[in-house]
Amino acid sequence: MYKALVCCRAGMGSSMLLKIKADQVISENGYPIQTEHGNLDSLNGFTGDLVITMDDLADELK
């Protein structure tokens, strides 16, 4: 099972909406991925395999 963090800048509404959509795609395709959501600060202690975020935050994560 892989672990994914769905994050946005503040960790409020948009990351939850993206998590719901990601969970739908994961479920429909049978991918072995478990998701959680949070903000950019959640990356500091994240030890999972995948980060899912919005396009406008991609440069900040480099």
mmCIF file of the N, C-alpha and C atoms, coordinates in Angstrom:
data_MODEL
# 
_entry.id   MODEL 
# 
loop_
_atom_site.group_PDB 
_atom_site.id 
_atom_site.type_symbol 
_atom_site.label_atom_id 
_atom_site.label_alt_id 
_atom_site.label_comp_id 
_atom_site.label_asym_id 
_atom_site.label_entity_id 
_atom_site.label_seq_id 
_atom_site.pdbx_PDB_ins_code 
_atom_site.Cartn_x 
_atom_site.Cartn_y 
_atom_site.Cartn_z 
_atom_site.occupancy 
_atom_site.B_iso_or_equiv 
_atom_site.pdbx_formal_charge 
_atom_site.auth_seq_id 
_atom_site.auth_comp_id 
_atom_site.auth_asym_id 
_atom_site.auth_atom_id 
_atom_site.pdbx_PDB_model_num 
ATOM 1   N N  . MET A 1 1  ? 0.847   -1.180 0.000   1.00 0.00 ? 1  MET A N  1 
ATOM 2   C CA . MET A 1 1  ? 0.000   0.000  0.000   1.00 0.00 ? 1  MET A CA 1 
ATOM 3   C C  . MET A 1 1  ? 0.887   1.235  0.000   1.00 0.00 ? 1  MET A C  1 
ATOM 4   N N  . TYR A 1 2  ? 0.622   2.143  -0.927  1.00 0.00 ? 2  TYR A N  1 
ATOM 5   C CA . TYR A 1 2  ? 1.342   3.404  -0.993  1.00 0.00 ? 2  TYR A CA 1 
ATOM 6   C C  . TYR A 1 2  ? 0.603   4.453  -0.179  1.00 0.00 ? 2  TYR A C  1 
ATOM 7   N N  . LYS A 1 3  ? 1.329   5.450  0.267   1.00 0.00 ? 3  LYS A N  1 
ATOM 8   C CA . LYS A 1 3  ? 0.751   6.525  1.067   1.00 0.00 ? 3  LYS A CA 1 
ATOM 9   C C  . LYS A 1 3  ? 0.950   7.842  0.325   1.00 0.00 ? 3  LYS A C  1 
ATOM 10  N N  . ALA A 1 4  ? -0.128  8.611  0.168   1.00 0.00 ? 4  ALA A N  1 
ATOM 11  C CA . ALA A 1 4  ? -0.076  9.876  -0.554  1.00 0.00 ? 4  ALA A CA 1 
ATOM 12  C C  . ALA A 1 4  ? -0.578  11.010 0.330   1.00 0.00 ? 4  ALA A C  1 
ATOM 13  N N  . LEU A 1 5  ? 0.055   12.168 0.188   1.00 0.00 ? 5  LEU A N  1 
ATOM 14  C CA . LEU A 1 5  ? -0.385  13.379 0.868   1.00 0.00 ? 5  LEU A CA 1 
ATOM 15  C C  . LEU A 1 5  ? -0.965  14.314 -0.176  1.00 0.00 ? 5  LEU A C  1 
ATOM 16  N N  . VAL A 1 6  ? -2.214  14.702 0.016   1.00 0.00 ? 6  VAL A N  1 
ATOM 17  C CA . VAL A 1 6  ? -2.866  15.691 -0.836  1.00 0.00 ? 6  VAL A CA 1 
ATOM 18  C C  . VAL A 1 6  ? -2.779  17.008 -0.083  1.00 0.00 ? 6  VAL A C  1 
ATOM 19  N N  . CYS A 1 7  ? -2.072  17.983 -0.662  1.00 0.00 ? 7  CYS A N  1 
ATOM 20  C CA . CYS A 1 7  ? -1.871  19.218 0.093   1.00 0.00 ? 7  CYS A CA 1 
ATOM 21  C C  . CYS A 1 7  ? -2.170  20.462 -0.736  1.00 0.00 ? 7  CYS A C  1 
ATOM 22  N N  . CYS A 1 8  ? -2.504  21.504 -0.008  1.00 0.00 ? 8  CYS A N  1 
ATOM 23  C CA . CYS A 1 8  ? -2.690  22.826 -0.591  1.00 0.00 ? 8  CYS A CA 1 
ATOM 24  C C  . CYS A 1 8  ? -1.991  23.815 0.335   1.00 0.00 ? 8  CYS A C  1 
ATOM 25  N N  . ARG A 1 9  ? -2.097  25.058 0.039   1.00 0.00 ? 9  ARG A N  1 
ATOM 26  C CA . ARG A 1 9  ? -1.379  26.070 0.807   1.00 0.00 ? 9  ARG A CA 1 
ATOM 27  C C  . ARG A 1 9  ? -1.865  26.132 2.267   1.00 0.00 ? 9  ARG A C  1 
ATOM 28  N N  . ALA A 1 10 ? -3.168  26.144 2.478   1.00 0.00 ? 10 ALA A N  1 
ATOM 29  C CA . ALA A 1 10 ? -3.702  26.308 3.829   1.00 0.00 ? 10 ALA A CA 1 
ATOM 30  C C  . ALA A 1 10 ? -4.189  24.998 4.453   1.00 0.00 ? 10 ALA A C  1 
ATOM 31  N N  . GLY A 1 11 ? -4.469  23.985 3.658   1.00 0.00 ? 11 GLY A N  1 
ATOM 32  C CA . GLY A 1 11 ? -4.928  22.707 4.194   1.00 0.00 ? 11 GLY A CA 1 
ATOM 33  C C  . GLY A 1 11 ? -6.398  22.681 4.554   1.00 0.00 ? 11 GLY A C  1 
ATOM 34  N N  . MET A 1 12 ? -7.153  23.547 3.958   1.00 0.00 ? 12 MET A N  1 
ATOM 35  C CA . MET A 1 12 ? -8.575  23.605 4.283   1.00 0.00 ? 12 MET A CA 1 
ATOM 36  C C  . MET A 1 12 ? -9.406  22.983 3.157   1.00 0.00 ? 12 MET A C  1 
ATOM 37  N N  . GLY A 1 13 ? -10.177 23.755 2.472   1.00 0.00 ? 13 GLY A N  1 
ATOM 38  C CA . GLY A 1 13 ? -11.138 23.235 1.504   1.00 0.00 ? 13 GLY A CA 1 
ATOM 39  C C  . GLY A 1 13 ? -10.576 22.616 0.251   1.00 0.00 ? 13 GLY A C  1 
ATOM 40  N N  . SER A 1 14 ? -9.620  23.256 -0.401  1.00 0.00 ? 14 SER A N  1 
ATOM 41  C CA . SER A 1 14 ? -9.176  22.755 -1.698  1.00 0.00 ? 14 SER A CA 1 
ATOM 42  C C  . SER A 1 14 ? -8.457  21.418 -1.595  1.00 0.00 ? 14 SER A C  1 
ATOM 43  N N  . SER A 1 15 ? -7.700  21.194 -0.539  1.00 0.00 ? 15 SER A N  1 
ATOM 44  C CA . SER A 1 15 ? -7.025  19.898 -0.410  1.00 0.00 ? 15 SER A CA 1 
ATOM 45  C C  . SER A 1 15 ? -8.036  18.788 -0.135  1.00 0.00 ? 15 SER A C  1 
ATOM 46  N N  . MET A 1 16 ? -9.089  19.094 0.594   1.00 0.00 ? 16 MET A N  1 
ATOM 47  C CA . MET A 1 16 ? -10.116 18.091 0.849   1.00 0.00 ? 16 MET A CA 1 
ATOM 48  C C  . MET A 1 16 ? -10.877 17.755 -0.429  1.00 0.00 ? 16 MET A C  1 
ATOM 49  N N  . LEU A 1 17 ? -11.202 18.765 -1.233  1.00 0.00 ? 17 LEU A N  1 
ATOM 50  C CA . LEU A 1 17 ? -11.886 18.507 -2.499  1.00 0.00 ? 17 LEU A CA 1 
ATOM 51  C C  . LEU A 1 17 ? -11.004 17.694 -3.438  1.00 0.00 ? 17 LEU A C  1 
ATOM 52  N N  . LEU A 1 18 ? -9.716  18.024 -3.491  1.00 0.00 ? 18 LEU A N  1 
ATOM 53  C CA . LEU A 1 18 ? -8.786  17.274 -4.323  1.00 0.00 ? 18 LEU A CA 1 
ATOM 54  C C  . LEU A 1 18 ? -8.617  15.848 -3.797  1.00 0.00 ? 18 LEU A C  1 
ATOM 55  N N  . LYS A 1 19 ? -8.618  15.672 -2.487  1.00 0.00 ? 19 LYS A N  1 
ATOM 56  C CA . LYS A 1 19 ? -8.510  14.339 -1.891  1.00 0.00 ? 19 LYS A CA 1 
ATOM 57  C C  . LYS A 1 19 ? -9.716  13.478 -2.280  1.00 0.00 ? 19 LYS A C  1 
ATOM 58  N N  . ILE A 1 20 ? -10.896 14.055 -2.231  1.00 0.00 ? 20 ILE A N  1 
ATOM 59  C CA . ILE A 1 20 ? -12.107 13.326 -2.601  1.00 0.00 ? 20 ILE A CA 1 
ATOM 60  C C  . ILE A 1 20 ? -12.028 12.872 -4.053  1.00 0.00 ? 20 ILE A C  1 
ATOM 61  N N  . LYS A 1 21 ? -11.599 13.761 -4.940  1.00 0.00 ? 21 LYS A N  1 
ATOM 62  C CA . LYS A 1 21 ? -11.478 13.416 -6.352  1.00 0.00 ? 21 LYS A CA 1 
ATOM 63  C C  . LYS A 1 21 ? -10.381 12.372 -6.561  1.00 0.00 ? 21 LYS A C  1 
ATOM 64  N N  . ALA A 1 22 ? -9.249  12.538 -5.895  1.00 0.00 ? 22 ALA A N  1 
ATOM 65  C CA . ALA A 1 22 ? -8.155  11.569 -6.010  1.00 0.00 ? 22 ALA A CA 1 
ATOM 66  C C  . ALA A 1 22 ? -8.611  10.204 -5.510  1.00 0.00 ? 22 ALA A C  1 
ATOM 67  N N  . ASP A 1 23 ? -9.346  10.166 -4.401  1.00 0.00 ? 23 ASP A N  1 
ATOM 68  C CA . ASP A 1 23 ? -9.853  8.897  -3.866  1.00 0.00 ? 23 ASP A CA 1 
ATOM 69  C C  . ASP A 1 23 ? -10.800 8.211  -4.855  1.00 0.00 ? 23 ASP A C  1 
ATOM 70  N N  . GLN A 1 24 ? -11.596 9.006  -5.572  1.00 0.00 ? 24 GLN A N  1 
ATOM 71  C CA . GLN A 1 24 ? -12.497 8.436  -6.577  1.00 0.00 ? 24 GLN A CA 1 
ATOM 72  C C  . GLN A 1 24 ? -11.695 7.769  -7.693  1.00 0.00 ? 24 GLN A C  1 
ATOM 73  N N  . VAL A 1 25 ? -10.674 8.457  -8.189  1.00 0.00 ? 25 VAL A N  1 
ATOM 74  C CA . VAL A 1 25 ? -9.843  7.912  -9.264  1.00 0.00 ? 25 VAL A CA 1 
ATOM 75  C C  . VAL A 1 25 ? -9.085  6.677  -8.781  1.00 0.00 ? 25 VAL A C  1 
ATOM 76  N N  . ILE A 1 26 ? -8.562  6.747  -7.576  1.00 0.00 ? 26 ILE A N  1 
ATOM 77  C CA . ILE A 1 26 ? -7.823  5.617  -6.993  1.00 0.00 ? 26 ILE A CA 1 
ATOM 78  C C  . ILE A 1 26 ? -8.740  4.403  -6.869  1.00 0.00 ? 26 ILE A C  1 
ATOM 79  N N  . SER A 1 27 ? -9.947  4.628  -6.375  1.00 0.00 ? 27 SER A N  1 
ATOM 80  C CA . SER A 1 27 ? -10.908 3.539  -6.188  1.00 0.00 ? 27 SER A CA 1 
ATOM 81  C C  . SER A 1 27 ? -11.346 2.935  -7.524  1.00 0.00 ? 27 SER A C  1 
ATOM 82  N N  . GLU A 1 28 ? -11.658 3.794  -8.501  1.00 0.00 ? 28 GLU A N  1 
ATOM 83  C CA . GLU A 1 28 ? -12.111 3.320  -9.810  1.00 0.00 ? 28 GLU A CA 1 
ATOM 84  C C  . GLU A 1 28 ? -11.059 2.467  -10.508 1.00 0.00 ? 28 GLU A C  1 
ATOM 85  N N  . ASN A 1 29 ? -9.797  2.768  -10.268 1.00 0.00 ? 29 ASN A N  1 
ATOM 86  C CA . ASN A 1 29 ? -8.709  2.053  -10.941 1.00 0.00 ? 29 ASN A CA 1 
ATOM 87  C C  . ASN A 1 29 ? -8.061  0.976  -10.079 1.00 0.00 ? 29 ASN A C  1 
ATOM 88  N N  . GLY A 1 30 ? -8.506  0.860  -8.838  1.00 0.00 ? 30 GLY A N  1 
ATOM 89  C CA . GLY A 1 30 ? -7.986  -0.165 -7.949  1.00 0.00 ? 30 GLY A CA 1 
ATOM 90  C C  . GLY A 1 30 ? -6.531  0.033  -7.546  1.00 0.00 ? 30 GLY A C  1 
ATOM 91  N N  . TYR A 1 31 ? -6.084  1.283  -7.516  1.00 0.00 ? 31 TYR A N  1 
ATOM 92  C CA . TYR A 1 31 ? -4.702  1.568  -7.127  1.00 0.00 ? 31 TYR A CA 1 
ATOM 93  C C  . TYR A 1 31 ? -4.523  1.359  -5.621  1.00 0.00 ? 31 TYR A C  1 
ATOM 94  N N  . PRO A 1 32 ? -3.413  0.804  -5.200  1.00 0.00 ? 32 PRO A N  1 
ATOM 95  C CA . PRO A 1 32 ? -3.167  0.586  -3.764  1.00 0.00 ? 32 PRO A CA 1 
ATOM 96  C C  . PRO A 1 32 ? -2.583  1.836  -3.104  1.00 0.00 ? 32 PRO A C  1 
ATOM 97  N N  . ILE A 1 33 ? -3.394  2.886  -3.023  1.00 0.00 ? 33 ILE A N  1 
ATOM 98  C CA . ILE A 1 33 ? -2.935  4.165  -2.480  1.00 0.00 ? 33 ILE A CA 1 
ATOM 99  C C  . ILE A 1 33 ? -3.897  4.619  -1.392  1.00 0.00 ? 33 ILE A C  1 
ATOM 100 N N  . GLN A 1 34 ? -3.345  4.982  -0.244  1.00 0.00 ? 34 GLN A N  1 
ATOM 101 C CA . GLN A 1 34 ? -4.117  5.543  0.867   1.00 0.00 ? 34 GLN A CA 1 
ATOM 102 C C  . GLN A 1 34 ? -3.766  7.023  0.929   1.00 0.00 ? 34 GLN A C  1 
ATOM 103 N N  . THR A 1 35 ? -4.766  7.892  0.995   1.00 0.00 ? 35 THR A N  1 
ATOM 104 C CA . THR A 1 35 ? -4.512  9.329  0.989   1.00 0.00 ? 35 THR A CA 1 
ATOM 105 C C  . THR A 1 35 ? -4.823  9.974  2.336   1.00 0.00 ? 35 THR A C  1 
ATOM 106 N N  . GLU A 1 36 ? -4.136  11.088 2.571   1.00 0.00 ? 36 GLU A N  1 
ATOM 107 C CA . GLU A 1 36 ? -4.452  11.988 3.684   1.00 0.00 ? 36 GLU A CA 1 
ATOM 108 C C  . GLU A 1 36 ? -4.305  13.395 3.140   1.00 0.00 ? 36 GLU A C  1 
ATOM 109 N N  . HIS A 1 37 ? -4.895  14.369 3.812   1.00 0.00 ? 37 HIS A N  1 
ATOM 110 C CA . HIS A 1 37 ? -4.784  15.736 3.301   1.00 0.00 ? 37 HIS A CA 1 
ATOM 111 C C  . HIS A 1 37 ? -4.218  16.650 4.370   1.00 0.00 ? 37 HIS A C  1 
ATOM 112 N N  . GLY A 1 38 ? -3.633  17.744 3.903   1.00 0.00 ? 38 GLY A N  1 
ATOM 113 C CA . GLY A 1 38 ? -3.063  18.723 4.810   1.00 0.00 ? 38 GLY A CA 1 
ATOM 114 C C  . GLY A 1 38 ? -2.561  19.931 4.045   1.00 0.00 ? 38 GLY A C  1 
ATOM 115 N N  . ASN A 1 39 ? -1.731  20.722 4.707   1.00 0.00 ? 39 ASN A N  1 
ATOM 116 C CA . ASN A 1 39 ? -1.172  21.905 4.066   1.00 0.00 ? 39 ASN A CA 1 
ATOM 117 C C  . ASN A 1 39 ? 0.304   21.672 3.739   1.00 0.00 ? 39 ASN A C  1 
ATOM 118 N N  . LEU A 1 40 ? 0.971   22.691 3.225   1.00 0.00 ? 40 LEU A N  1 
ATOM 119 C CA . LEU A 1 40 ? 2.379   22.539 2.853   1.00 0.00 ? 40 LEU A CA 1 
ATOM 120 C C  . LEU A 1 40 ? 3.258   22.185 4.046   1.00 0.00 ? 40 LEU A C  1 
ATOM 121 N N  . ASP A 1 41 ? 2.891   22.640 5.233   1.00 0.00 ? 41 ASP A N  1 
ATOM 122 C CA . ASP A 1 41 ? 3.676   22.303 6.428   1.00 0.00 ? 41 ASP A CA 1 
ATOM 123 C C  . ASP A 1 41 ? 3.616   20.811 6.741   1.00 0.00 ? 41 ASP A C  1 
ATOM 124 N N  . SER A 1 42 ? 2.591   20.132 6.264   1.00 0.00 ? 42 SER A N  1 
ATOM 125 C CA . SER A 1 42 ? 2.462   18.694 6.491   1.00 0.00 ? 42 SER A CA 1 
ATOM 126 C C  . SER A 1 42 ? 3.566   17.898 5.800   1.00 0.00 ? 42 SER A C  1 
ATOM 127 N N  . LEU A 1 43 ? 4.213   18.512 4.831   1.00 0.00 ? 43 LEU A N  1 
ATOM 128 C CA . LEU A 1 43 ? 5.295   17.836 4.117   1.00 0.00 ? 43 LEU A CA 1 
ATOM 129 C C  . LEU A 1 43 ? 6.513   17.593 5.011   1.00 0.00 ? 43 LEU A C  1 
ATOM 130 N N  . ASN A 1 44 ? 6.690   18.426 6.027   1.00 0.00 ? 44 ASN A N  1 
ATOM 131 C CA . ASN A 1 44 ? 7.876   18.320 6.877   1.00 0.00 ? 44 ASN A CA 1 
ATOM 132 C C  . ASN A 1 44 ? 8.014   16.955 7.545   1.00 0.00 ? 44 ASN A C  1 
ATOM 133 N N  . GLY A 1 45 ? 6.948   16.359 7.997   1.00 0.00 ? 45 GLY A N  1 
ATOM 134 C CA . GLY A 1 45 ? 7.031   15.065 8.660   1.00 0.00 ? 45 GLY A CA 1 
ATOM 135 C C  . GLY A 1 45 ? 6.491   13.921 7.823   1.00 0.00 ? 45 GLY A C  1 
ATOM 136 N N  . PHE A 1 46 ? 6.163   14.192 6.576   1.00 0.00 ? 46 PHE A N  1 
ATOM 137 C CA . PHE A 1 46 ? 5.541   13.183 5.711   1.00 0.00 ? 46 PHE A CA 1 
ATOM 138 C C  . PHE A 1 46 ? 6.582   12.175 5.237   1.00 0.00 ? 46 PHE A C  1 
ATOM 139 N N  . THR A 1 47 ? 6.296   10.901 5.449   1.00 0.00 ? 47 THR A N  1 
ATOM 140 C CA . THR A 1 47 ? 7.220   9.836  5.048   1.00 0.00 ? 47 THR A CA 1 
ATOM 141 C C  . THR A 1 47 ? 6.604   8.925  3.995   1.00 0.00 ? 47 THR A C  1 
ATOM 142 N N  . GLY A 1 48 ? 5.580   9.396  3.326   1.00 0.00 ? 48 GLY A N  1 
ATOM 143 C CA . GLY A 1 48 ? 4.890   8.585  2.330   1.00 0.00 ? 48 GLY A CA 1 
ATOM 144 C C  . GLY A 1 48 ? 5.606   8.560  0.993   1.00 0.00 ? 48 GLY A C  1 
ATOM 145 N N  . ASP A 1 49 ? 4.861   8.145  -0.023  1.00 0.00 ? 49 ASP A N  1 
ATOM 146 C CA . ASP A 1 49 ? 5.419   7.883  -1.339  1.00 0.00 ? 49 ASP A CA 1 
ATOM 147 C C  . ASP A 1 49 ? 5.068   8.907  -2.406  1.00 0.00 ? 49 ASP A C  1 
ATOM 148 N N  . LEU A 1 50 ? 4.001   9.674  -2.195  1.00 0.00 ? 50 LEU A N  1 
ATOM 149 C CA . LEU A 1 50 ? 3.466   10.507 -3.266  1.00 0.00 ? 50 LEU A CA 1 
ATOM 150 C C  . LEU A 1 50 ? 2.882   11.785 -2.689  1.00 0.00 ? 50 LEU A C  1 
ATOM 151 N N  . VAL A 1 51 ? 3.094   12.895 -3.400  1.00 0.00 ? 51 VAL A N  1 
ATOM 152 C CA . VAL A 1 51 ? 2.469   14.170 -3.036  1.00 0.00 ? 51 VAL A CA 1 
ATOM 153 C C  . VAL A 1 51 ? 1.577   14.579 -4.196  1.00 0.00 ? 51 VAL A C  1 
ATOM 154 N N  . ILE A 1 52 ? 0.323   14.876 -3.881  1.00 0.00 ? 52 ILE A N  1 
ATOM 155 C CA . ILE A 1 52 ? -0.640  15.350 -4.878  1.00 0.00 ? 52 ILE A CA 1 
ATOM 156 C C  . ILE A 1 52 ? -1.008  16.768 -4.483  1.00 0.00 ? 52 ILE A C  1 
ATOM 157 N N  . THR A 1 53 ? -0.854  17.695 -5.426  1.00 0.00 ? 53 THR A N  1 
ATOM 158 C CA . THR A 1 53 ? -1.146  19.085 -5.115  1.00 0.00 ? 53 THR A CA 1 
ATOM 159 C C  . THR A 1 53 ? -1.627  19.819 -6.365  1.00 0.00 ? 53 THR A C  1 
ATOM 160 N N  . MET A 1 54 ? -1.881  21.093 -6.215  1.00 0.00 ? 54 MET A N  1 
ATOM 161 C CA . MET A 1 54 ? -2.347  21.915 -7.320  1.00 0.00 ? 54 MET A CA 1 
ATOM 162 C C  . MET A 1 54 ? -1.150  22.414 -8.131  1.00 0.00 ? 54 MET A C  1 
ATOM 163 N N  . ASP A 1 55 ? -1.410  22.709 -9.372  1.00 0.00 ? 55 ASP A N  1 
ATOM 164 C CA . ASP A 1 55 ? -0.366  23.149 -10.293 1.00 0.00 ? 55 ASP A CA 1 
ATOM 165 C C  . ASP A 1 55 ? 0.355   24.405 -9.800  1.00 0.00 ? 55 ASP A C  1 
ATOM 166 N N  . ASP A 1 56 ? -0.367  25.321 -9.172  1.00 0.00 ? 56 ASP A N  1 
ATOM 167 C CA . ASP A 1 56 ? 0.254   26.575 -8.736  1.00 0.00 ? 56 ASP A CA 1 
ATOM 168 C C  . ASP A 1 56 ? 1.225   26.398 -7.568  1.00 0.00 ? 56 ASP A C  1 
ATOM 169 N N  . LEU A 1 57 ? 1.224   25.246 -6.908  1.00 0.00 ? 57 LEU A N  1 
ATOM 170 C CA . LEU A 1 57 ? 2.151   24.997 -5.807  1.00 0.00 ? 57 LEU A CA 1 
ATOM 171 C C  . LEU A 1 57 ? 3.359   24.157 -6.221  1.00 0.00 ? 57 LEU A C  1 
ATOM 172 N N  . ALA A 1 58 ? 3.344   23.635 -7.425  1.00 0.00 ? 58 ALA A N  1 
ATOM 173 C CA . ALA A 1 58 ? 4.395   22.730 -7.866  1.00 0.00 ? 58 ALA A CA 1 
ATOM 174 C C  . ALA A 1 58 ? 5.780   23.367 -7.767  1.00 0.00 ? 58 ALA A C  1 
ATOM 175 N N  . ASP A 1 59 ? 5.918   24.626 -8.168  1.00 0.00 ? 59 ASP A N  1 
ATOM 176 C CA . ASP A 1 59 ? 7.234   25.289 -8.099  1.00 0.00 ? 59 ASP A CA 1 
ATOM 177 C C  . ASP A 1 59 ? 7.711   25.487 -6.676  1.00 0.00 ? 59 ASP A C  1 
ATOM 178 N N  . GLU A 1 60 ? 6.799   25.694 -5.743  1.00 0.00 ? 60 GLU A N  1 
ATOM 179 C CA . GLU A 1 60 ? 7.168   25.877 -4.338  1.00 0.00 ? 60 GLU A CA 1 
ATOM 180 C C  . GLU A 1 60 ? 7.688   24.583 -3.707  1.00 0.00 ? 60 GLU A C  1 
ATOM 181 N N  . LEU A 1 61 ? 7.352   23.450 -4.273  1.00 0.00 ? 61 LEU A N  1 
ATOM 182 C CA . LEU A 1 61 ? 7.757   22.162 -3.709  1.00 0.00 ? 61 LEU A CA 1 
ATOM 183 C C  . LEU A 1 61 ? 9.121   21.700 -4.198  1.00 0.00 ? 61 LEU A C  1 
ATOM 184 N N  . LYS A 1 62 ? 9.663   22.355 -5.198  1.00 0.00 ? 62 LYS A N  1 
ATOM 185 C CA . LYS A 1 62 ? 10.959  21.931 -5.746  1.00 0.00 ? 62 LYS A CA 1 
ATOM 186 C C  . LYS A 1 62 ? 12.088  22.189 -4.800  1.00 0.00 ? 62 LYS A C  1 
# 
